[in-house]
Amino acid sequence: MMKHRLNRLDRAARQQPQRAGALPALLVWVLTLATACGSAPTRPSAQPPKPAVAQAMPAVPALRPTPAAAPVAALPAEPPEPAPPAVAPPTPDLALATESAGVAARFPDPPVRYRTPAFEPGRSGYTSNAELHALMRALVRDGQGAANPTTVRLLQLGSSQTGMPLEALHFSRDPGPLAGSGLTASPSRPVVLLVGQQHGDEPAGSEALIVIAQALAQEPAAGQAPGGLAAVLDRIDVVILPRANPDGSAVDRRATASGIDMNRDHLLLYTPEAQAQAQLVREFNPAVVVDAHEYAALGRYVEKFGAVQRFDALVQYAMVANLPEFITKASEEWFRRPMLQALHAEGLSSEWYYTTPTDVANKKVAMGGVQPDTGRNVNGLRNAISFLVETRGIGLGHAHLQRRVHTHVTAIGSVLNSAAARADDLRKLRRFVDADVAAKACQGETVIEAMATPTEYSLLMLDPLTGADKPVAVAWDSALELLPVKRRARPCGYWLGAGQADAVRRLRGLGVQVQRFDEAGALRAEAYTETAREVGARADVRGSLTDGGGLLRVRVSLLPALLDIDAGGYYVGLDQPLANLVIAALEPDTQNSYLANRIVSSVNGVARVLQRPEARMSPLP
């Protein structure tokens, strides 16, 4: 039954034409479903080692703009490529070989031709870090009073682990004053954040974001990029981080220089690369985030299923415990359906995102993980519409690069157009969801841990020799409906002891509001008592993570207590929009918790607060 339901949902999303006015307005949702509570859950167990590069997260400075009016400096010498990391490289994803002529024929080049450095004649590599650095600077401009009304600012986010610059671009036509540090977008406009190449061996997303950036700046070098895309800036602002992992890109390696998969680091914030993304999200509070990746086309799929991957794009939005229901509805109705139509119109195929474990003996196929660790899910818990888009690329080298880039440009262009068309609705959605999440403090239940739903699916793949369609029946973990494994009453907030400053720094890095107790007092609380522990590997839908190790798995019981507290401790209230992110970090018995990853030192350093504190507190600046 579940199999048929899943397939019907996907066919409906592919085939149903978008009718003007067919989708319910957000205001109707709010008025008719005022008590709605999204619970698309999470599950347990894992830990990256504390790398030498970032054991304690430093305070992150405000974004530093490069003045738009400043002349572009001559291109500096390309930074040296990083040395191979000291950690052992991850086990290869691919067992493979090459693509047959029959399969290659299924993926002809698109009629459009893109002109990033990767497409220069005779080029076998991709746009280098130095070339990207120069391209981004060339786009910087002040739109005030110019024929081109677009202002483009370069955002300097710090450096990678080997000293490469981490940089983003902010595109705006907002005539109003800019908020915050003089760099963030005005609250009057929704912001869309586009992120590329979190994994260094997935270049098409970065190349596509160069194209998108040139199109938004109305740069002639964009070639035949989508005409008129810059018009979206009349209603939204766009921030582009085209290469989130420059160290990995320089050596064609998935992980960061320390061996950590940065796309599993968005709650823990060990790496400066993940901290830079958190900084962007704090400063700009994006309504929509798109994370551009590539997936392995061949490799273990041939070994497991005698087939190769078929789809140009695999797409999934945030699916994680406690995700607000309206975020899911808007992701599906306002963004995913139009995206699938845009891809189809370009002759590009699509499917839900899925992967399979690296263990060849394990033939399960799973939609993207439901842990609060990836950018997709963490940004969802920030109440943003958050998408993963993956193109068919890892293991193919330069093959089909034009098509891979075109797929990303088409999908991301659709998101930008949808965001511009829904700008007013996005503002209403964010206001409602932020207030609704904050209002849930001290009442009801929250999901502590959840898992995907085991079912079956008919997955369309390709015969590796002929390229003909090959349906494959697979055991499928569906993230469309999550199964709660563990629930608890939703507290008012959490107490953290004075010695938990590292946890406080990371929470604040995520944008969470934290207060410090100015005086001693007592709290009605639930204390955690540890009943069992073991050390295990960090689990992921792809298998154990290579950056995992020493994860502390604990079992706890809850004991009602009147907790005596001293001045200097911390209170993290759930009466704030990021409450669901706080729960993911501070409930100790899940694999991504700060306790499991030894950021919180012990169960005695954290407690659930059941009644709002009466002791005097001061917000941390």
C-alpha positions in Angstrom: 0.0 0.0 0.0 2.8 2.4 0.9 4.6 1.6 -2.3 1.5 2.6 -4.4 0.9 5.7 -2.4 4.5 6.9 -2.8 4.5 6.3 -6.6 1.2 8.1 -6.9 2.5 11.1 -5.1 5.6 11.3 -7.3 3.5 10.9 -10.6 1.1 13.6 -9.5 4.0 15.9 -8.7 5.5 15.2 -12.2 2.3 15.3 -14.3 -0.1 17.8 -12.7 0.0 21.1 -14.5 0.4 24.2 -12.4 -3.0 26.0 -12.5 -3.1 29.7 -11.8 -4.7 30.1 -8.4 -4.8 26.4 -7.7 -2.6 26.4 -4.6 -4.2 27.5 -1.3 -3.0 30.9 -0.2 -0.9 30.9 2.9 -3.4 33.1 4.6 -6.0 30.4 4.2 -3.7 27.9 5.7 -3.1 30.1 8.7 -6.7 30.9 9.3 -8.0 27.4 8.9 -5.1 25.5 10.4 -4.0 27.8 13.2 -2.9 24.9 15.4 -0.9 23.0 12.8 2.3 21.4 14.0 4.8 19.8 11.6 6.5 16.7 12.9 8.7 15.3 10.2 11.2 13.6 12.6 14.9 12.6 13.3 17.0 9.6 14.4 20.1 8.8 16.5 23.9 8.1 16.9 27.3 9.8 15.8 30.4 12.1 16.3 33.2 13.7 14.3 36.5 13.8 16.2 37.4 17.3 17.4 39.8 18.4 14.7 42.8 20.5 15.4 41.4 23.1 13.0 38.4 24.1 15.1 38.2 22.5 18.5 36.5 25.5 20.0 34.5 27.6 17.7 35.7 31.2 17.7 33.4 34.1 17.8 32.4 34.8 14.2 32.8 38.4 13.2 30.2 40.2 11.2 30.4 39.9 7.4 32.9 42.2 5.8 31.8 43.7 2.5 34.2 44.6 -0.2 33.1 48.2 -1.1 31.3 48.2 -4.4 32.9 51.3 -5.6 36.5 50.1 -5.0 38.4 49.2 -8.2 39.0 45.5 -8.7 42.6 44.7 -7.9 44.8 42.7 -10.2 44.3 39.0 -9.8 46.8 37.6 -7.2 48.8 34.5 -7.7 46.7 31.4 -7.3 46.9 30.2 -3.7 48.9 26.9 -3.3 46.8 23.8 -3.5 46.4 22.3 -0.1 48.5 19.3 0.9 46.8 16.0 1.2 45.1 15.8 4.6 46.7 13.8 7.4 43.6 11.7 7.9 43.1 8.6 5.7 41.1 9.3 2.6 37.5 8.0 2.6 36.7 4.7 1.0 35.8 5.3 -2.7 32.1 5.5 -3.5 32.6 4.0 -6.9 33.7 0.6 -8.0 33.5 1.7 -11.4 34.4 1.9 -14.7 33.1 3.9 -17.6 29.8 4.8 -19.1 28.7 2.8 -22.1 27.8 4.5 -25.4 24.2 3.4 -24.9 24.0 5.2 -21.5 25.8 8.3 -22.8 23.3 8.6 -25.6 20.6 9.2 -23.1 22.2 12.4 -21.9 22.9 14.6 -25.0 24.2 18.1 -24.6 21.6 20.9 -24.2 21.1 23.5 -26.9 22.5 26.1 -24.6 26.3 26.6 -24.2 27.8 27.9 -21.0 31.1 29.8 -20.8 32.7 29.4 -17.4 36.5 28.6 -17.4 35.7 24.9 -17.1 34.4 25.0 -20.7 37.5 26.6 -22.3 38.8 24.5 -25.2 41.0 21.7 -24.1 40.2 22.1 -20.5 39.9 18.9 -18.4 39.6 20.6 -15.0 37.1 23.1 -13.6 37.1 26.7 -12.6 40.0 27.1 -10.2 39.8 28.8 -6.8 41.9 31.8 -8.2 39.7 32.0 -11.3 36.5 32.0 -9.2 38.0 34.6 -6.9 38.7 36.9 -9.9 35.2 36.2 -11.5 33.5 37.2 -8.2 35.4 40.4 -7.9 34.6 41.3 -11.5 30.9 41.2 -10.7 31.1 43.7 -7.8 29.3 46.9 -8.6 27.3 49.8 -7.1 23.9 50.0 -8.7 23.0 53.4 -7.3 22.2 55.7 -10.1 23.6 53.4 -12.7 21.8 52.1 -15.8 22.1 48.6 -14.2 20.2 49.0 -10.9 21.7 45.8 -9.4 24.1 46.2 -6.5 26.6 43.3 -6.1 28.6 43.1 -2.9 31.4 40.7 -2.1 31.0 39.1 1.3 34.2 37.9 3.0 33.5 35.0 5.4 37.0 34.2 6.5 39.3 31.4 5.4 39.1 27.6 4.9 41.4 25.3 6.8 44.3 25.8 4.4 43.8 29.6 4.1 41.6 29.7 1.0 39.1 32.7 1.1 35.5 31.8 1.7 33.5 34.3 -0.2 29.9 35.0 -1.3 28.1 37.5 -3.4 25.0 39.5 -2.4 22.7 40.7 -5.2 20.1 43.4 -4.5 18.0 46.0 -6.1 16.5 47.1 -2.8 16.5 51.0 -2.7 16.0 51.0 1.0 18.7 51.1 3.6 20.6 47.9 4.3 20.2 46.5 7.8 22.6 45.2 10.4 26.3 45.4 9.6 25.5 47.5 6.5 25.6 44.3 4.5 22.6 42.2 5.3 19.5 42.5 3.1 16.6 44.7 4.2 13.9 42.8 6.0 11.4 44.1 3.4 12.7 41.5 0.9 12.9 37.7 1.2 16.5 36.4 0.6 17.4 33.3 -1.3 20.7 31.7 -0.4 22.4 29.5 -3.1 25.3 27.2 -2.0 27.6 25.2 -4.2 30.3 22.6 -3.9 30.1 21.7 -0.2 31.6 18.5 -1.5 34.8 19.3 -3.4 34.4 16.5 -6.0 31.0 17.8 -7.1 31.9 20.7 -9.5 28.7 21.2 -11.6 26.9 23.2 -8.8 29.8 25.7 -8.5 30.0 26.1 -12.3 26.2 26.6 -12.4 26.3 29.3 -9.7 28.9 31.2 -11.7 26.4 31.2 -14.5 23.6 32.3 -12.2 25.7 35.1 -10.7 26.6 36.4 -14.1 22.9 36.3 -15.2 21.8 38.2 -12.0 24.5 40.8 -12.6 23.4 41.0 -16.2 26.9 40.1 -17.1 27.4 39.6 -20.9 29.9 36.7 -20.2 26.9 34.7 -19.0 26.4 33.6 -22.6 23.0 32.1 -23.1 22.1 31.9 -19.4 18.3 32.3 -18.8 17.2 35.6 -20.2 15.7 38.0 -17.8 16.7 36.1 -14.6 17.9 39.4 -13.1 14.3 40.6 -13.0 13.8 38.5 -9.8 15.9 41.1 -8.0 12.9 43.5 -8.2 11.3 41.3 -5.5 14.0 39.3 -3.7 17.6 39.5 -2.8 20.0 36.6 -3.7 23.1 35.5 -1.9 25.5 33.1 -3.7 28.2 31.0 -2.0 29.5 29.3 -5.1 32.2 27.2 -3.5 31.7 26.3 0.1 34.6 23.9 0.3 37.6 25.4 -1.7 40.1 23.0 -0.1 38.2 19.9 -1.3 37.7 21.5 -4.7 41.4 22.1 -5.1 42.2 18.3 -4.8 38.9 16.9 -6.1 38.0 15.5 -2.7 34.6 15.2 -1.0 35.6 16.3 2.5 37.3 19.3 3.9 41.0 19.4 4.6 40.5 17.9 8.1 38.5 14.9 6.6 35.2 16.1 7.9 32.2 16.0 5.6 31.0 19.6 6.0 27.5 18.8 4.9 27.2 16.8 8.2 28.5 19.7 10.3 25.8 22.3 10.2 24.6 21.6 13.8 28.0 21.0 15.4 30.0 23.7 13.6 33.4 22.1 13.9 34.7 23.4 10.6 35.3 27.0 9.5 33.5 26.2 6.3 30.3 25.3 8.1 30.7 28.2 10.5 30.9 30.5 7.4 27.5 29.2 6.2 26.0 29.7 9.6 27.3 33.2 9.6 25.6 33.9 6.2 22.3 32.5 7.5 22.5 34.5 10.8 23.1 37.7 8.8 20.6 37.3 6.0 17.9 35.0 7.5 17.1 33.5 4.1 13.6 32.4 3.4 14.8 29.9 0.8 18.1 27.9 0.6 19.3 25.7 -2.3 22.2 23.4 -1.8 23.7 22.3 -5.2 25.4 18.8 -5.3 26.2 15.9 -7.6 25.7 12.2 -7.2 27.5 9.1 -8.2 26.1 7.8 -11.5 27.7 4.4 -11.7 29.8 2.7 -9.1 28.0 0.7 -6.4 24.7 0.8 -8.3 26.2 -1.5 -11.0 27.4 -3.9 -8.3 24.2 -3.9 -6.3 21.5 -3.7 -9.0 23.2 -4.3 -12.3 22.0 -0.8 -13.4 23.2 2.8 -13.5 21.5 6.0 -12.4 19.0 7.5 -14.8 18.0 10.9 -13.6 19.4 14.4 -14.5 18.3 15.8 -11.1 17.5 14.3 -7.7 15.6 16.7 -5.5 14.6 16.7 -1.9 13.5 19.4 0.6 14.0 19.4 4.4 12.6 16.3 6.0 13.5 16.2 9.7 11.9 15.9 13.2 9.7 18.9 14.3 9.8 20.6 10.9 6.8 23.0 10.7 4.1 21.6 8.5 3.7 24.8 6.5 7.3 24.7 5.5 6.7 21.3 4.0 3.6 22.4 2.2 5.2 25.5 0.7 8.3 23.5 -0.3 6.2 21.0 -2.2 3.5 23.3 -3.7 5.3 26.6 -4.3 8.7 25.2 -5.3 9.2 21.5 -6.0 6.2 21.2 -8.4 7.2 24.2 -10.6 10.8 23.0 -10.5 9.9 19.6 -11.9 7.8 21.3 -14.6 10.8 23.5 -15.5 13.1 20.5 -15.8 10.6 18.6 -17.9 10.2 21.5 -20.2 14.0 21.3 -20.9 13.9 17.6 -21.5 15.6 16.9 -18.1 14.5 14.0 -15.9 14.1 14.1 -12.1 13.3 11.9 -9.1 13.3 12.2 -5.3 16.8 12.3 -4.0 18.0 8.9 -2.9 21.2 7.1 -2.1 22.4 3.6 -1.1 25.0 2.6 1.5 28.6 2.1 0.5 28.4 -1.5 1.7 27.8 -3.5 -1.5 26.0 -6.2 0.5 23.4 -3.7 1.7 20.9 -3.1 -1.1 18.6 -0.8 0.8 17.9 2.6 -1.0 17.1 5.6 1.1 15.9 9.1 0.5 18.2 11.7 2.0 18.9 11.5 5.7 16.5 12.7 8.3 19.2 13.8 10.8 19.5 17.4 11.9 23.0 17.6 10.5 22.9 18.5 6.8 22.4 22.0 5.5 19.1 20.9 4.0 17.6 19.8 7.4 19.3 22.4 9.6 18.1 25.2 7.4 14.6 23.7 7.5 14.7 23.8 11.3 15.6 27.5 10.9 12.1 27.8 9.3 13.5 28.2 5.8 12.4 26.4 2.6 15.5 24.3 2.1 16.3 22.2 -1.0 18.9 19.8 -2.1 19.4 19.5 -5.9 21.9 16.8 -7.1 22.9 16.2 -10.7 24.3 13.0 -12.2 28.0 13.7 -12.1 30.4 12.0 -9.7 32.7 9.6 -11.5 31.9 11.1 -14.9 34.8 13.6 -15.1 33.9 16.2 -17.7 31.3 14.0 -19.4 27.9 15.7 -19.8 29.2 18.8 -17.9 27.1 21.2 -20.1 24.0 19.1 -19.3 24.8 18.9 -15.6 25.3 22.6 -15.4 22.2 23.2 -17.4 20.2 21.0 -15.0 21.3 23.1 -12.0 20.7 26.4 -13.8 17.2 25.3 -14.7 16.3 24.0 -11.3 17.8 27.0 -9.4 16.3 29.5 -12.0 12.9 27.9 -11.2 13.5 28.4 -7.4 14.4 32.1 -8.0 11.4 32.7 -10.1 9.1 30.9 -7.6 10.5 33.0 -4.8 10.0 36.2 -6.7 6.5 35.3 -7.6 5.8 34.3 -3.9 7.7 37.1 -2.2 4.7 38.3 -0.2 3.6 34.8 0.7 7.2 34.0 1.9 7.2 37.0 4.2 3.8 35.9 5.7 5.0 32.3 6.0 8.1 33.2 7.9 6.3 35.6 10.3 3.7 32.9 11.0 6.0 30.0 11.4 8.5 31.9 13.6 5.7 33.0 15.9 4.1 29.6 15.9 7.3 27.7 16.8 8.1 30.2 19.6 4.5 29.9 21.0 4.9 26.2 21.5 7.3 26.5 24.5 6.2 24.8 27.7 3.4 22.9 26.0 2.6 19.7 24.1 5.1 17.2 22.9 8.2 17.3 20.8 9.9 14.5 18.8 13.3 13.7 20.1 14.2 11.0 17.6 12.6 9.6 14.4 13.3 7.4 11.5 12.4 7.1 7.8 9.5 4.8 6.9 10.6 1.4 5.5 8.7 0.6 2.4 9.2 -0.6 -1.3 9.7 1.5 -4.4 9.9 0.8 -8.1 13.1 2.8 -9.0 13.7 3.5 -12.7 17.3 3.0 -13.7 19.3 2.2 -16.9 20.7 -0.9 -18.3 24.5 -0.3 -18.0 25.2 -1.5 -21.6 22.2 -0.6 -23.7 21.0 2.5 -21.8 17.4 1.2 -21.9 15.1 1.9 -18.9 15.4 -0.8 -16.3 12.8 -0.7 -13.4 14.3 -2.1 -10.2 12.2 -3.0 -7.1 14.1 -1.8 -4.1 13.7 -1.7 -0.3 13.2 2.0 0.2 13.4 4.2 3.3 11.0 7.0 2.7 11.5 10.4 4.3 8.1 11.6 3.2 6.6 10.3 6.4 8.8 9.9 9.5 8.2 7.5 12.3 8.7 9.0 15.8 10.9 6.7 17.8 11.0 8.9 21.0 8.8 11.7 22.2 9.0 14.0 25.3 7.0 16.8 26.7 8.2 20.1 25.2 10.0 22.0 27.9 10.1 25.8 28.4 13.8 25.7 27.7 17.2 24.3 28.8 19.6 25.1 31.5 23.3 24.9 30.7 25.9 25.0 33.4 28.6 27.7 33.6 31.1 25.3 32.2 29.3 24.7 29.0 30.7 27.8 27.2 31.6 25.8 24.1 28.0 24.7 23.6 26.8 28.3 24.1 29.3 29.5 21.4 28.0 27.0 18.9 24.4 27.8 19.7 25.0 31.4 19.2 26.9 30.6 16.0 23.6 29.1 14.8 21.8 32.3 15.7 20.1 30.9 18.9 19.3 33.4 21.6 21.0 32.6 24.9 20.7 34.3 28.3 23.0 34.2 31.3 21.8 34.0 34.9 22.8 37.1 36.8 22.0 35.6 40.2 21.5 32.3 41.9 18.1 30.7 42.1 16.1 27.6 41.6 14.4 26.1 38.5 11.6 23.6 38.2 13.3 21.1 35.9 13.8 17.6 34.7 17.3 16.3 35.3 18.9 13.7 33.0 20.3 10.6 34.7 22.6 8.5 32.5 21.6 4.8 32.6 23.9 3.3 29.9 26.6 4.4 27.5 28.7 3.1 24.7 31.0 4.6 22.1 30.0 4.1 18.5 30.5 5.2 14.9 28.5 8.1 13.4 25.8 6.6 11.2 24.5 8.1 7.9 22.2 6.7 5.2 25.4 6.1 3.2 27.0 4.1 6.0 29.4 5.1 8.8 30.9 8.5 8.2 34.6 8.5 7.7 34.8 11.6 9.9 33.0 9.8 12.7 34.7 8.3 15.8 34.2 8.3 19.5 30.5 9.1 19.4 29.1 8.9 22.9 25.8 7.1 22.8 23.9 7.4 26.1 20.6 6.3 27.5 18.9 8.6 30.0 16.0 8.7 32.3 14.3 11.9 33.4 13.9 12.9 37.1 11.8 15.8 38.2 13.9 18.2 40.3 14.1 21.6 41.9 17.4 22.6 40.4 19.6 25.0 42.4 21.6 27.2 40.0 24.4 29.6 40.5 25.0 32.9 38.7 26.9 32.4 35.5 24.9 29.5 34.1 22.8 29.8 30.9 19.2 29.6 29.9 18.2 28.7 26.3 14.5 29.3 26.0 12.3 27.6 23.5 10.2 30.8 23.1 12.2 31.7 20.0 12.0 30.8 16.3 15.0 28.5 16.4 13.5 26.3 19.2 13.5 23.2 17.1 17.2 23.6 16.4 17.8 23.9 20.2 16.0 20.6 20.8 18.1 18.9 18.2 21.3 20.1 19.9 20.5 19.7 23.6 18.5 16.5 24.0 21.4 14.3 25.0 20.5 10.9 23.7 20.6 11.4 19.9 23.6 11.1 17.6 23.8 14.7 16.7 23.4 16.1 20.2 26.1 18.2 21.8 26.5 15.6 24.5 27.0 12.8 22.0 29.7 14.8 20.3 31.3 15.9 23.6 30.5 19.6 23.2 28.4 19.4 26.4 30.6 17.7 29.0 28.1 15.5 30.8 24.4 15.0 31.4 24.9 17.0 34.6 25.7 20.1 32.5 22.2 20.3 30.9 18.6 20.1 32.2 15.1 20.6 30.8 13.4 23.6 32.4 9.7 23.1 33.0 8.7 26.6 34.2 10.1 29.9 33.0 12.9 31.1 35.3 12.3 33.9 37.8 15.9 34.6 38.5 17.3 37.7 36.8 19.0 37.0 33.4 20.8 39.0 30.8 20.8 38.2 27.1 24.2 37.5 25.6 25.1 40.2 23.0 
